[in-house]
């Protein structure tokens, strides 16, 4: 059995770590202020390391589940980073959401140190992470993918080999653009319905029996019905980050991103007007308030941070 190290025990990572232990995996994690509580994991026998370097030196597989590209680069390349302790033949699996061109550079850095690399971003929510039912989109060598599949299956229900290194992150950004774009479009429509005096339940019911039905509506339903944000535990800041990564990918590939730019501006203004750590359903009252004050999303452009 391989020794697994994990960096990033946040809302998604905590579920991943818990399910790795449920399947009997030998697991250690990195101590970090951004972690969710580790008491249950430590009580189950999970090891704890203070630096990425010492964690990497101890492990055969290192799973990254951090916020985005800057955090991946810092964890791998920073002082006392993973690369400083990486052993030849060790495998780095990046489950973060990242810019694909940066992923390819990080993969080359790992391989230059004698390591192996898979990008394996995930879809679904912390609920499915806790249940071990994530979807994984994996980029990398096909044989390495098959070797790592039993580990990935500990916390994922559907595992797709998307292609070579970077393909997983490209597919993740395409997925999140469609998913988050649909939510943002529905949120703007819901804000318009509110201002027009359309009953929220009627709005939901009509969309549900027509072409407006889909996963985005299902996740917004609890908020529209009672202000419950639990259907979509994804922050405005993370949504803006993912859209900025998508538009960066579109620019890198000379693809059109006209609609994506509009969605990104809408999210940027929401982060400016409200709490960036608010959950995505809370964009609805922010948009409604914006329209009543005459503030347009076209007035502000994201800095793609």
Secondary structure, DSSP 8 states (H G I E B T S, - for coil): --EEEEE--SHHHHHHHHHHHHTT-EEEEE--TTS---HHHHHTT-EEESSHHHHHHH-SEEEE--SSHHHHHHHHHSTT-HHHH--TT-EEEE-S---HHHHHHHHHHHHHTT-EEEEEEEES-HHHHHHT-EEEEEES-HHHHHHHHHHHTTTEEEEEEEESTTHHHHHHHHHHHHHHHHHHHHHHHHHHHHHTT--HHHHHHHHHTSTT-SHHHHHHHHHHHHS--TT---BHHHHHHHHHHHHHHHHHTT---HHHHHHHHHHHHHHHHS-TTSBGGGHHHHHHHHHHHT--GGG------
